[in-house]
């Protein structure tokens, strides 16, 4: 995941070093050449690449603690009207019944043919 994000991060760091930093601190901009910008960008990218997994793991851990998915699903299902669940389930059940009938019919034909 970090590898997918890094090109976007690199683009933002490049924009920051080349334009925004020079706007905020013109004196720093006057001292920074292409080599300095490239060196700083490389240092920032390495630091961010090592920092991202730590942040993501911490965020994912906190998210799991904050959100109880099982409780959310249970609550939402318990609040659904039975008639709505029946309307959603009946077409699927009808397909299962049709498949079972066809399977029974084919099984009966196979028994007749094999005996």
C-alpha positions in Angstrom: 0.0 0.0 0.0 2.8 2.4 0.8 4.3 1.9 -2.6 1.0 2.9 -4.2 0.9 6.1 -2.2 4.5 7.2 -2.6 4.3 8.7 -6.1 1.5 11.1 -4.8 3.6 11.9 -1.7 6.7 12.5 -3.9 4.7 14.9 -6.1 3.5 16.9 -3.1 7.0 17.0 -1.5 8.5 18.2 -4.8 5.8 20.9 -5.1 6.5 21.9 -1.5 10.2 22.1 -1.9 10.2 23.9 -5.2 7.4 26.4 -4.7 5.7 26.6 -1.3 8.8 26.6 0.8 10.4 29.3 -1.4 7.2 31.4 -1.1 7.1 31.1 2.7 10.9 31.5 3.2 12.4 33.4 0.2 15.9 33.4 1.8 15.9 29.6 2.1 14.7 29.5 -1.6 17.7 31.5 -2.6 20.1 29.1 -1.0 18.5 25.9 -2.3 19.7 24.6 -5.6 18.6 21.5 -7.6 20.9 19.2 -5.7 19.7 20.4 -2.4 16.1 20.0 -3.4 16.7 16.4 -4.7 18.6 15.5 -1.5 15.9 16.9 0.8 13.2 15.2 -1.2 15.1 11.9 -1.0 15.4 12.3 2.8 11.8 13.2 3.3 10.6 10.3 1.1 12.6 7.8 3.1 11.3 9.1 6.4 7.7 9.1 5.2 8.1 5.6 3.7 9.2 4.3 7.1 6.6 6.4 9.0 3.5 5.3 6.9 3.3 1.7 8.1 3.5 2.8 11.7 0.7 5.4 11.1 -1.5 2.9 9.2 -1.1 0.2 11.8 -1.9 2.6 14.5 -4.9 4.0 12.6 -6.2 0.5 11.7 -5.8 -0.7 15.3 -7.7 2.4 16.7 -10.4 2.0 14.0 -11.0 -1.6 15.0 -11.3 -0.5 18.6 -13.6 2.4 17.8 -15.9 0.6 15.4 -17.7 -2.6 16.3 -18.7 -3.9 12.9 -20.6 -6.9 14.3 -22.8 -4.6 16.5 -23.4 -2.3 13.6 -24.5 -5.1 11.2 -26.6 -6.7 14.0 -28.3 -3.4 14.7 -29.1 -2.6 11.1 -30.4 -6.1 10.4 -32.6 -6.0 13.5 -34.1 -2.6 12.4 -35.0 -3.9 8.9 -38.7 -4.8 8.5 -39.4 -8.5 8.1 -41.5 -7.8 4.9 -38.4 -6.2 3.3 -36.2 -9.2 4.2 -38.9 -11.6 2.8 -39.1 -9.7 -0.4 -35.3 -9.9 -0.8 -35.1 -13.6 0.1 -38.0 -15.0 -1.8 -36.5 -14.7 -5.3 -33.3 -16.3 -4.1 -35.2 -19.1 -2.4 -37.3 -19.6 -5.5 -34.0 -20.2 -7.5 -32.8 -22.7 -4.9 -36.1 -24.6 -5.1 -36.0 -24.6 -8.9 -32.4 -25.8 -8.8 -33.3 -28.6 -6.3 -36.2 -29.7 -8.5 -34.1 -29.8 -11.6 -31.4 -31.7 -9.7 -34.0 -34.2 -8.5 -35.3 -34.6 -12.0 -31.9 -35.1 -13.5 -30.9 -37.5 -10.7 -34.1 -39.6 -11.3 -33.4 -39.7 -15.0 -29.8 -40.8 -14.3 -31.0 -43.6 -12.0 -33.5 -44.8 -14.7 -30.8 -44.7 -17.4 -28.2 -46.5 -15.3 -30.4 -49.3 -14.1 
